[in-house]
Amino acid sequence: MDASLALQYALIALAVLASAWAVARKLFPVSVRRLRIAVALPLLRASRPAWLRGLGRRIAPAPSASGAACGGCDGCDPDPRRE
């Protein structure tokens, strides 16, 4: 296979993966959050090297507020000026 064709396939694969991730984050925010937690937890163990724990912290989602319902949209914003 020609090197330029392999590069083209690699770039198309990256574009498709990025697009699929954006759609998943938009349509399935709770599932994406659970997936990120499931991937990050094994990396955050104390027995792991520091660079793996750092990667786990980057993958882990931000802690959600205790009063937040689902964190999937801004539809429950109590600010009346946003209507």
LONU-637908 format. One record per atom (N, C-alpha, C): residue in three letters; atom name; x, y, z. Coordinates in pm, 1 decimal, always signed. Layout:
N
r	a	u	v	w
Ala	CA	X	Y	Z .
...
//
This chain:
83
r	a	u	v	w
Met	N	+84.4	-116.9	+0.0 .
Met	CA	+0.0	+0.0	+0.0 .
Met	C	+89.2	+123.6	+0.0 .
Asp	N	+50.7	+219.8	-74.5 .
Asp	CA	+125.1	+343.8	-84.4 .
Asp	C	+116.1	+420.5	+48.3 .
Ala	N	+224.0	+488.9	+85.3 .
Ala	CA	+227.5	+561.1	+212.1 .
Ala	C	+124.1	+673.5	+217.1 .
Ser	N	+102.8	+740.7	+105.5 .
Ser	CA	+5.1	+850.1	+106.4 .
Ser	C	-137.1	+796.6	+122.8 .
Leu	N	-165.1	+679.4	+69.0 .
Leu	CA	-296.9	+619.1	+85.3 .
Leu	C	-317.1	+575.3	+230.1 .
Ala	N	-214.7	+522.4	+293.0 .
Ala	CA	-223.5	+483.1	+433.9 .
Ala	C	-245.5	+606.7	+521.4 .
Leu	N	-177.2	+715.1	+491.0 .
Leu	CA	-196.4	+838.9	+565.7 .
Leu	C	-338.7	+890.7	+547.9 .
Gln	N	-390.1	+882.8	+427.3 .
Gln	CA	-526.8	+927.2	+400.3 .
Gln	C	-626.3	+844.1	+481.6 .
Tyr	N	-609.1	+711.8	+484.7 .
Tyr	CA	-697.0	+626.2	+562.8 .
Tyr	C	-687.6	+658.4	+712.0 .
Ala	N	-569.5	+685.0	+760.3 .
Ala	CA	-550.9	+717.7	+901.7 .
Ala	C	-620.8	+848.7	+937.5 .
Leu	N	-609.2	+948.7	+850.8 .
Leu	CA	-675.8	+1076.4	+876.4 .
Leu	C	-827.4	+1063.1	+872.3 .
Ile	N	-878.9	+983.8	+780.7 .
Ile	CA	-1023.0	+962.1	+773.3 .
Ile	C	-1071.1	+887.9	+898.2 .
Ala	N	-995.4	+789.9	+943.5 .
Ala	CA	-1032.3	+716.1	+1064.3 .
Ala	C	-1034.0	+808.4	+1185.9 .
Leu	N	-936.9	+898.8	+1197.5 .
Leu	CA	-935.3	+994.5	+1307.9 .
Leu	C	-1054.6	+1088.6	+1302.2 .
Ala	N	-1090.1	+1134.1	+1182.5 .
Ala	CA	-1205.0	+1222.6	+1167.0 .
Ala	C	-1335.1	+1151.5	+1204.9 .
Val	N	-1348.6	+1025.2	+1165.9 .
Val	CA	-1468.9	+949.0	+1199.3 .
Val	C	-1476.6	+926.4	+1350.2 .
Leu	N	-1365.3	+893.0	+1414.0 .
Leu	CA	-1364.0	+872.1	+1558.4 .
Leu	C	-1397.4	+1000.6	+1633.8 .
Ala	N	-1341.8	+1112.2	+1591.0 .
Ala	CA	-1371.4	+1240.4	+1655.2 .
Ala	C	-1518.6	+1276.1	+1639.8 .
Ser	N	-1574.2	+1251.5	+1523.0 .
Ser	CA	-1715.0	+1279.5	+1499.6 .
Ser	C	-1803.2	+1189.3	+1585.5 .
Ala	N	-1771.3	+1061.7	+1594.0 .
Ala	CA	-1850.0	+968.7	+1674.9 .
Ala	C	-1843.9	+1006.9	+1822.6 .
Trp	N	-1726.7	+1050.4	+1870.7 .
Trp	CA	-1713.4	+1091.8	+2009.9 .
Trp	C	-1797.5	+1216.5	+2036.6 .
Ala	N	-1798.1	+1312.6	+1945.6 .
Ala	CA	-1878.0	+1434.3	+1964.0 .
Ala	C	-2027.1	+1401.6	+1966.9 .
Val	N	-2071.5	+1313.6	+1878.7 .
Val	CA	-2213.2	+1274.3	+1877.2 .
Val	C	-2248.9	+1200.0	+2005.3 .
Ala	N	-2162.9	+1110.5	+2051.5 .
Ala	CA	-2189.6	+1035.5	+2174.8 .
Ala	C	-2198.4	+1128.5	+2295.0 .
Arg	N	-2109.7	+1227.7	+2301.1 .
Arg	CA	-2113.5	+1322.5	+2412.3 .
Arg	C	-2240.2	+1405.7	+2411.0 .
Lys	N	-2289.4	+1438.0	+2292.2 .
Lys	CA	-2409.9	+1519.9	+2279.9 .
Lys	C	-2536.0	+1439.2	+2309.4 .
Leu	N	-2545.2	+1316.0	+2257.3 .
Leu	CA	-2668.2	+1238.2	+2268.7 .
Leu	C	-2673.5	+1149.0	+2391.8 .
Phe	N	-2559.5	+1104.5	+2441.8 .
Phe	CA	-2554.9	+1010.8	+2554.2 .
Phe	C	-2459.1	+1060.0	+2663.2 .
Pro	N	-2486.5	+1175.0	+2726.2 .
Pro	CA	-2390.1	+1228.8	+2823.6 .
Pro	C	-2370.3	+1140.3	+2946.5 .
Val	N	-2475.3	+1074.2	+2994.3 .
Val	CA	-2461.9	+990.5	+3113.4 .
Val	C	-2378.4	+866.9	+3081.6 .
Ser	N	-2402.5	+806.5	+2967.2 .
Ser	CA	-2325.5	+687.7	+2928.7 .
Ser	C	-2178.3	+721.1	+2906.6 .
Val	N	-2151.2	+836.2	+2845.5 .
Val	CA	-2012.4	+877.2	+2823.5 .
Val	C	-1943.8	+903.2	+2957.0 .
Arg	N	-2015.7	+962.9	+3051.6 .
Arg	CA	-1958.2	+987.7	+3183.9 .
Arg	C	-1924.9	+855.3	+3253.1 .
Arg	N	-2017.4	+758.5	+3246.0 .
Arg	CA	-1992.3	+627.7	+3307.1 .
Arg	C	-1874.6	+557.6	+3241.1 .
Leu	N	-1862.5	+569.1	+3110.3 .
Leu	CA	-1751.1	+508.3	+3039.1 .
Leu	C	-1618.7	+570.7	+3081.8 .
Arg	N	-1616.2	+704.0	+3092.0 .
Arg	CA	-1493.3	+771.8	+3134.6 .
Arg	C	-1454.3	+730.8	+3276.1 .
Ile	N	-1553.3	+714.8	+3364.6 .
Ile	CA	-1525.0	+671.3	+3502.1 .
Ile	C	-1470.1	+529.1	+3501.4 .
Ala	N	-1532.7	+441.7	+3422.3 .
Ala	CA	-1488.3	+302.0	+3417.3 .
Ala	C	-1346.5	+289.1	+3363.0 .
Val	N	-1308.6	+375.5	+3269.8 .
Val	CA	-1173.3	+370.8	+3214.1 .
Val	C	-1072.7	+433.6	+3310.7 .
Ala	N	-1113.0	+540.9	+3380.1 .
Ala	CA	-1019.9	+614.2	+3465.7 .
Ala	C	-992.1	+545.1	+3598.9 .
Leu	N	-1090.0	+476.8	+3655.9 .
Leu	CA	-1071.2	+418.5	+3789.5 .
Leu	C	-952.8	+322.9	+3799.4 .
Pro	N	-934.5	+229.3	+3706.7 .
Pro	CA	-816.6	+141.5	+3719.7 .
Pro	C	-683.7	+216.9	+3708.5 .
Leu	N	-683.5	+328.6	+3638.7 .
Leu	CA	-559.8	+404.9	+3622.3 .
Leu	C	-526.1	+487.4	+3745.8 .
Leu	N	-623.2	+512.9	+3832.8 .
Leu	CA	-602.0	+599.2	+3948.8 .
Leu	C	-558.4	+524.1	+4074.5 .
Arg	N	-536.6	+394.9	+4065.6 .
Arg	CA	-492.8	+317.9	+4182.1 .
Arg	C	-354.9	+363.1	+4227.0 .
Ala	N	-330.3	+354.5	+4355.7 .
Ala	CA	-202.9	+400.8	+4412.9 .
Ala	C	-84.3	+318.1	+4363.3 .
Ser	N	-107.8	+195.5	+4320.6 .
Ser	CA	+2.7	+110.4	+4275.9 .
Ser	C	+48.5	+143.2	+4133.9 .
Arg	N	-22.5	+227.5	+4063.6 .
Arg	CA	+12.4	+263.4	+3926.1 .
Arg	C	+122.8	+369.5	+3924.3 .
Pro	N	+200.2	+374.7	+3817.7 .
Pro	CA	+301.7	+480.9	+3805.4 .
Pro	C	+235.9	+618.9	+3797.9 .
Ala	N	+313.3	+719.1	+3827.7 .
Ala	CA	+260.8	+856.0	+3832.1 .
Ala	C	+204.3	+900.2	+3697.2 .
Trp	N	+267.7	+860.6	+3588.5 .
Trp	CA	+219.3	+905.1	+3458.1 .
Trp	C	+84.1	+841.9	+3424.5 .
Leu	N	+59.1	+718.4	+3471.6 .
Leu	CA	-71.9	+656.0	+3449.8 .
Leu	C	-178.9	+720.5	+3536.3 .
Arg	N	-143.0	+757.6	+3659.6 .
Arg	CA	-239.4	+827.4	+3745.1 .
Arg	C	-274.1	+963.2	+3686.2 .
Gly	N	-176.0	+1031.4	+3628.1 .
Gly	CA	-203.2	+1159.2	+3561.8 .
Gly	C	-295.4	+1141.8	+3442.1 .
Leu	N	-273.9	+1036.0	+3366.2 .
Leu	CA	-362.3	+1006.9	+3252.9 .
Leu	C	-503.6	+977.6	+3302.4 .
Gly	N	-514.8	+904.8	+3411.7 .
Gly	CA	-645.9	+876.0	+3469.7 .
Gly	C	-717.6	+1000.7	+3515.8 .
Arg	N	-642.0	+1096.1	+3571.0 .
Arg	CA	-703.9	+1223.2	+3612.9 .
Arg	C	-752.9	+1303.4	+3493.4 .
Arg	N	-682.7	+1293.9	+3380.9 .
Arg	CA	-726.7	+1363.8	+3260.1 .
Arg	C	-851.2	+1299.3	+3200.3 .
Ile	N	-859.4	+1167.4	+3208.1 .
Ile	CA	-973.5	+1095.2	+3151.4 .
Ile	C	-1096.4	+1110.4	+3239.2 .
Ala	N	-1077.9	+1111.4	+3370.0 .
Ala	CA	-1191.3	+1116.5	+3463.0 .
Ala	C	-1271.5	+1244.4	+3442.2 .
Pro	N	-1404.0	+1233.6	+3445.1 .
Pro	CA	-1487.2	+1352.9	+3430.4 .
Pro	C	-1480.8	+1438.6	+3556.1 .
Ala	N	-1514.8	+1564.9	+3542.1 .
Ala	CA	-1517.4	+1655.0	+3656.6 .
Ala	C	-1627.0	+1610.4	+3752.2 .
Pro	N	-1606.1	+1627.1	+3881.3 .
Pro	CA	-1710.4	+1588.5	+3976.7 .
Pro	C	-1837.1	+1669.3	+3952.0 .
Ser	N	-1950.5	+1601.2	+3960.5 .
Ser	CA	-2076.5	+1671.4	+3939.4 .
Ser	C	-2124.4	+1730.0	+4070.7 .
Ala	N	-2200.7	+1837.4	+4061.9 .
Ala	CA	-2257.0	+1899.4	+4180.4 .
Ala	C	-2360.4	+1805.3	+4241.4 .
Ser	N	-2371.9	+1805.5	+4372.6 .
Ser	CA	-2463.3	+1712.2	+4438.0 .
Ser	C	-2608.8	+1742.7	+4406.5 .
Gly	N	-2641.3	+1866.5	+4373.3 .
Gly	CA	-2779.3	+1902.9	+4343.9 .
Gly	C	-2815.9	+1888.3	+4197.5 .
Ala	N	-2721.0	+1855.6	+4113.0 .
Ala	CA	-2749.2	+1844.6	+3969.7 .
Ala	C	-2827.6	+1717.7	+3941.2 .
Ala	N	-2921.6	+1728.7	+3848.4 .
Ala	CA	-3005.5	+1613.9	+3816.3 .
Ala	C	-2927.2	+1512.8	+3732.9 .
Cys	N	-2886.8	+1552.4	+3613.6 .
Cys	CA	-2816.3	+1455.5	+3528.7 .
Cys	C	-2692.5	+1516.0	+3463.4 .
Gly	N	-2685.4	+1647.5	+3451.5 .
Gly	CA	-2571.5	+1711.4	+3389.0 .
Gly	C	-2571.2	+1700.4	+3238.2 .
Gly	N	-2683.9	+1661.7	+3179.0 .
Gly	CA	-2688.7	+1640.1	+3034.8 .
Gly	C	-2723.5	+1761.6	+2953.4 .
Cys	N	-2787.9	+1860.6	+3012.3 .
Cys	CA	-2827.5	+1978.3	+2934.8 .
Cys	C	-2838.0	+2097.5	+3028.0 .
Asp	N	-2870.5	+2211.9	+2971.8 .
Asp	CA	-2889.1	+2333.1	+3051.5 .
Asp	C	-3037.0	+2364.4	+3069.7 .
Gly	N	-3125.1	+2268.8	+3047.1 .
Gly	CA	-3268.3	+2292.2	+3053.3 .
Gly	C	-3320.8	+2319.8	+3193.1 .
Cys	N	-3248.5	+2282.7	+3296.6 .
Cys	CA	-3296.7	+2302.4	+3432.5 .
Cys	C	-3227.1	+2419.4	+3501.1 .
Asp	N	-3175.9	+2511.7	+3424.2 .
Asp	CA	-3106.6	+2627.3	+3479.7 .
Asp	C	-3207.1	+2719.0	+3549.4 .
Pro	N	-3185.7	+2751.8	+3676.5 .
Pro	CA	-3282.3	+2834.0	+3749.0 .
Pro	C	-3274.5	+2983.5	+3715.1 .
Asp	N	-3182.3	+3024.2	+3630.2 .
Asp	CA	-3166.6	+3165.0	+3596.0 .
Asp	C	-3281.2	+3209.5	+3505.1 .
Pro	N	-3371.5	+3300.1	+3552.0 .
Pro	CA	-3486.7	+3339.4	+3470.1 .
Pro	C	-3448.5	+3426.7	+3349.5 .
Arg	N	-3331.9	+3484.8	+3350.2 .
Arg	CA	-3290.8	+3571.4	+3239.2 .
Arg	C	-3259.0	+3493.1	+3112.9 .
Arg	N	-3243.2	+3360.9	+3123.6 .
Arg	CA	-3203.9	+3280.5	+3007.6 .
Arg	C	-3323.3	+3236.6	+2924.3 .
Glu	N	-3445.1	+3271.6	+2962.2 .
Glu	CA	-3563.9	+3229.2	+2887.3 .
Glu	C	-3581.8	+3301.6	+2759.8 .
//
